[in-house]
């Protein structure tokens, strides 16, 4: 089962915790963290007269099972101590102490976070006085309930038994180190930058070649290249997208690259499925394979065959 760390994207307006929900069986929504019942943490009534509830809001390094509806597979998420602490800080900074819901669905009035702290010592923490043994780094909270209906109908009856946070997080992506260009890549890049007067070049490739390169560039613009490709491959995509002339040496490289990676590109489900399809289209795709083959035959660089 995959284990994915969730982090806060502080560049996103909605990043972090949006509300604290009192729950019986929390729901799980796409791109939205509403913790499952395995991650629901017990509530303690620390002062019935003042109607104060205490509980863990978020526990670090605790695997939480979730379900991907598209792949129909289970996976696990977790939060680091740093993310838990930052989530607690941003919740207060954005003044969301009064943001509460019932079962992640119904907004509630009259509930607010009265206390918020991070457990520094499990044995000496305030929560230990109420037999709540929480690991170091846990975000604890005390919620004041001034809503009579909620207190009588949900808290006293035991209808709800725990806190559950809700908010927006991002998956932590471990970026691979960019590939170092080979000597061949550097040579090809230098050759491609030489002027048309210096080397014979051709620009009679079909519009579909340009279209494939543009689609690859558009995807990279929106999603980044990640660890895919070399500077040469990216430069090639820009050349083809603009319809620039390319040299015979470049056409040879194109034909070689596209021939070798055709099978992997056909297997790929899309640009997000590894690097095969993205870089294949960056080099012009299947249209460029056919054109480069025919062009090299025309120039006598490869033998004509059935």
C-alpha positions as CSV (number, residue, x, y, z in Angstrom):
1,X,0.0,0.0,0.0
2,X,1.4,3.4,-1.0
3,X,2.3,5.8,1.8
4,X,2.0,9.5,0.9
5,X,3.1,12.5,3.0
6,X,0.7,15.4,2.9
7,X,2.0,18.9,3.3
8,X,0.7,22.5,3.3
9,X,1.1,24.5,0.2
10,X,1.3,28.0,1.7
11,X,1.0,29.6,-1.8
12,X,-2.5,28.3,-2.0
13,X,-5.2,30.5,-0.5
14,X,-7.1,27.5,0.9
15,X,-4.0,25.5,2.1
16,X,-4.1,24.2,5.6
17,X,-6.9,23.5,8.1
18,X,-10.3,25.1,7.3
19,X,-12.5,23.8,10.2
20,X,-12.7,21.4,13.1
21,X,-15.6,18.9,12.8
22,X,-17.3,16.9,15.6
23,X,-18.0,13.5,14.1
24,X,-19.3,10.0,14.4
25,X,-18.0,8.7,11.0
26,X,-16.2,11.2,8.9
27,X,-16.4,11.2,5.1
28,X,-13.5,11.3,2.7
29,X,-13.7,13.7,-0.3
30,X,-11.4,14.2,-3.3
31,X,-8.5,16.6,-2.7
32,X,-10.0,17.3,0.8
33,X,-8.7,15.9,4.0
34,X,-11.5,14.7,6.3
35,X,-10.0,12.1,8.5
36,X,-11.4,8.6,8.4
37,X,-12.8,6.8,11.5
38,X,-9.5,5.1,12.0
39,X,-8.1,8.5,12.6
40,X,-10.9,9.9,14.7
41,X,-9.5,10.8,18.1
42,X,-11.4,10.4,21.4
43,X,-13.1,13.4,23.0
44,X,-12.9,14.1,26.7
45,X,-15.3,16.3,28.6
46,X,-12.9,18.2,30.8
47,X,-15.5,20.6,32.2
48,X,-19.2,19.7,31.8
49,X,-20.4,22.9,33.5
50,X,-18.3,25.1,31.2
51,X,-19.0,22.7,28.3
52,X,-15.3,22.2,27.3
53,X,-14.2,19.3,25.2
54,X,-10.6,18.2,24.8
55,X,-9.1,16.0,22.1
56,X,-6.3,15.5,19.6
57,X,-6.8,17.4,16.4
58,X,-3.9,16.0,14.4
59,X,-1.3,13.3,15.3
60,X,2.0,13.3,13.4
61,X,3.5,10.2,11.7
62,X,0.2,8.3,12.0
63,X,-0.8,6.4,8.8
64,X,-4.4,7.0,7.7
65,X,-6.0,4.8,5.2
66,X,-7.8,6.5,2.3
67,X,-9.4,5.2,-0.9
68,X,-8.8,6.3,-4.5
69,X,-12.0,6.1,-6.4
70,X,-10.4,6.2,-9.8
71,X,-8.0,3.3,-9.3
72,X,-10.2,1.6,-6.7
73,X,-7.1,1.1,-4.5
74,X,-6.4,2.0,-0.9
75,X,-3.4,4.0,0.1
76,X,-2.2,5.8,3.3
77,X,-1.4,9.4,4.1
78,X,0.5,10.9,7.1
79,X,1.5,14.3,8.4
80,X,5.0,15.1,9.7
81,X,5.6,16.9,13.0
82,X,6.5,20.1,11.0
83,X,3.3,20.0,9.0
84,X,1.2,19.4,12.1
85,X,2.8,22.4,13.9
86,X,2.4,24.6,10.9
87,X,-1.2,23.6,10.4
88,X,-2.0,24.6,14.0
89,X,-0.2,27.9,13.5
90,X,-2.0,28.8,10.3
91,X,-5.4,27.9,11.7
92,X,-4.9,30.5,14.4
93,X,-3.2,33.0,12.1
94,X,-6.2,32.9,9.8
95,X,-8.6,33.3,12.7
96,X,-10.6,30.2,12.0
97,X,-11.1,29.3,15.7
98,X,-14.9,29.5,15.3
99,X,-15.0,27.4,12.1
100,X,-16.8,24.2,13.2
101,X,-18.9,21.6,11.4
102,X,-21.0,18.5,12.1
103,X,-19.9,15.5,10.2
104,X,-18.0,17.7,7.8
105,X,-21.3,18.8,6.3
106,X,-23.3,21.1,8.5
107,X,-21.8,24.4,9.7
108,X,-22.2,24.9,13.5
109,X,-22.5,28.1,15.5
110,X,-21.4,28.5,19.1
111,X,-18.3,26.3,19.0
112,X,-14.8,27.7,19.1
113,X,-11.3,26.6,19.8
114,X,-10.5,27.9,23.3
115,X,-7.1,26.2,23.7
116,X,-4.5,25.0,21.2
117,X,-1.1,23.4,21.9
118,X,1.5,21.0,20.7
119,X,2.4,18.1,22.9
120,X,6.1,18.4,24.0
121,X,6.2,15.7,26.6
122,X,3.7,12.9,26.6
123,X,3.9,12.2,30.3
124,X,3.8,15.8,31.5
125,X,1.3,17.2,29.0
126,X,-2.0,18.4,30.2
127,X,-3.8,15.7,28.2
128,X,-2.1,13.0,30.4
129,X,-4.2,14.3,33.3
130,X,-7.2,12.9,31.4
131,X,-5.6,9.6,30.5
132,X,-4.9,10.7,26.9
133,X,-1.5,9.4,26.1
134,X,-0.6,11.4,23.0
135,X,2.7,11.2,21.1
136,X,5.1,14.2,21.0
137,X,4.1,16.6,18.2
138,X,0.4,16.0,18.5
139,X,-1.8,19.1,18.0
140,X,-4.3,19.2,21.0
141,X,-7.3,21.4,21.4
142,X,-10.0,22.3,23.8
143,X,-13.3,23.4,22.2
144,X,-15.9,25.5,24.0
145,X,-19.5,24.5,23.2
146,X,-22.0,27.3,23.7
147,X,-24.6,25.8,21.4
148,X,-27.3,24.1,23.6
149,X,-28.6,22.0,20.8
150,X,-25.2,20.6,20.0
151,X,-24.4,19.9,23.6
152,X,-27.7,18.2,24.5
153,X,-28.3,16.3,21.3
154,X,-24.8,15.3,20.2
155,X,-22.3,15.6,23.1
156,X,-24.3,14.4,26.1
157,X,-25.9,11.6,24.1
158,X,-22.6,10.4,22.8
159,X,-23.8,10.8,19.2
160,X,-20.4,12.3,18.3
161,X,-17.3,10.9,19.8
162,X,-14.3,12.7,18.2
163,X,-12.7,15.6,16.4
164,X,-11.7,15.5,12.8
165,X,-9.9,18.2,10.9
166,X,-10.8,19.3,7.4
167,X,-8.7,21.2,5.0
168,X,-6.7,21.2,1.8
169,X,-3.2,19.7,1.6
170,X,-0.8,18.8,-1.2
171,X,1.1,15.6,-1.7
172,X,4.8,15.9,-1.1
173,X,6.7,15.3,-4.4
174,X,10.3,14.2,-4.3
175,X,11.8,15.7,-7.4
176,X,14.5,13.7,-9.0
177,X,17.8,15.4,-9.9
178,X,17.6,16.8,-13.4
179,X,19.5,14.6,-15.9
180,X,23.0,15.8,-16.9
181,X,23.2,16.2,-20.6
182,X,25.6,13.9,-22.4
183,X,28.4,15.0,-24.7
184,X,26.1,14.0,-27.6
185,X,23.4,16.2,-26.2
186,X,25.7,19.2,-25.9
187,X,27.1,18.6,-29.4
188,X,23.6,18.4,-30.9
189,X,22.5,21.5,-29.1
190,X,25.5,23.4,-30.5
191,X,24.8,22.1,-34.0
192,X,21.2,23.1,-33.8
193,X,22.1,26.6,-32.8
194,X,24.3,27.2,-35.9
195,X,22.8,29.4,-38.5
196,X,21.0,28.0,-41.6
197,X,23.8,29.4,-43.8
198,X,26.3,27.1,-42.1
199,X,24.4,23.8,-42.3
200,X,21.8,22.5,-44.6
201,X,18.5,22.3,-42.8
202,X,14.8,21.4,-43.4
203,X,11.5,22.7,-42.1
204,X,9.1,20.7,-44.4
205,X,7.8,18.5,-41.6
206,X,4.0,18.3,-41.2
207,X,1.8,20.5,-39.0
208,X,1.1,17.5,-36.8
209,X,4.8,17.5,-35.7
210,X,4.4,21.1,-34.6
211,X,1.1,20.3,-32.9
212,X,2.7,17.5,-30.9
213,X,5.5,19.6,-29.7
214,X,3.2,22.4,-28.7
215,X,1.0,20.0,-26.7
216,X,4.1,18.8,-24.8
217,X,5.2,22.4,-24.1
218,X,1.7,23.3,-22.9
219,X,1.7,20.4,-20.5
220,X,5.1,21.3,-19.2
221,X,4.1,25.0,-18.8
222,X,1.2,23.9,-16.5
223,X,2.8,21.0,-14.7
224,X,6.5,21.4,-15.1
225,X,9.0,18.9,-16.7
226,X,9.8,17.2,-13.4
227,X,12.7,14.8,-14.0
228,X,11.8,14.3,-17.7
229,X,14.0,15.1,-20.6
230,X,17.3,16.9,-21.1
231,X,18.0,20.5,-22.2
232,X,18.2,19.2,-25.8
233,X,14.8,17.6,-25.7
234,X,13.2,20.8,-24.4
235,X,15.0,22.9,-26.9
236,X,13.9,20.5,-29.6
237,X,10.3,21.0,-28.6
238,X,10.6,24.7,-28.9
239,X,12.2,24.4,-32.3
240,X,9.5,22.2,-33.7
241,X,6.6,24.1,-32.2
242,X,7.9,27.3,-34.0
243,X,8.4,25.4,-37.2
244,X,12.1,26.1,-37.3
245,X,14.4,24.4,-39.8
246,X,16.5,21.5,-38.4
247,X,19.7,20.0,-39.7
248,X,20.4,16.5,-41.1
249,X,22.2,15.6,-37.9
250,X,19.2,16.7,-35.9
251,X,16.9,14.7,-38.1
252,X,19.1,11.6,-37.5
253,X,18.9,12.2,-33.7
254,X,15.1,12.6,-34.0
255,X,14.7,9.4,-36.0
256,X,17.0,7.5,-33.5
257,X,15.2,8.8,-30.4
258,X,11.7,8.2,-31.8
259,X,12.5,4.7,-33.0
260,X,13.9,3.6,-29.7
261,X,11.1,5.0,-27.6
262,X,8.1,4.3,-29.8
263,X,6.9,1.2,-27.8
264,X,7.1,3.0,-24.4
265,X,5.3,6.0,-25.8
266,X,2.4,3.9,-27.1
267,X,2.1,2.1,-23.7
268,X,1.9,5.4,-21.8
269,X,-1.7,6.5,-20.8
270,X,-0.8,10.1,-21.0
271,X,1.8,12.8,-20.2
272,X,1.4,12.2,-16.4
273,X,2.3,8.5,-16.8
274,X,6.1,8.8,-16.6
275,X,8.2,10.6,-19.1
276,X,7.8,8.5,-22.2
277,X,4.7,10.2,-23.9
278,X,5.7,13.7,-22.9
279,X,9.2,13.5,-24.3
280,X,8.1,11.6,-27.4
281,X,5.7,14.4,-28.3
282,X,8.4,16.9,-27.5
283,X,10.4,15.4,-30.3
284,X,7.4,15.6,-32.6
285,X,5.7,12.3,-31.9
286,X,4.7,9.6,-34.3
287,X,4.3,12.1,-37.1
288,X,8.0,13.1,-36.7
289,X,9.0,9.5,-36.7
290,X,7.5,9.0,-40.2
291,X,8.7,12.3,-41.5
292,X,12.3,11.8,-40.3
293,X,12.4,8.3,-41.7
294,X,11.2,9.4,-45.1
295,X,13.5,12.5,-45.1
296,X,16.6,10.4,-44.3
297,X,15.7,7.9,-47.1
298,X,15.3,10.8,-49.5
299,X,18.7,12.1,-48.5
300,X,20.3,8.7,-48.9
301,X,21.2,8.6,-45.2
302,X,19.4,5.3,-44.6
303,X,18.5,2.5,-47.0
304,X,15.1,2.3,-48.5
305,X,13.2,-0.9,-47.4
306,X,9.8,-2.3,-47.4
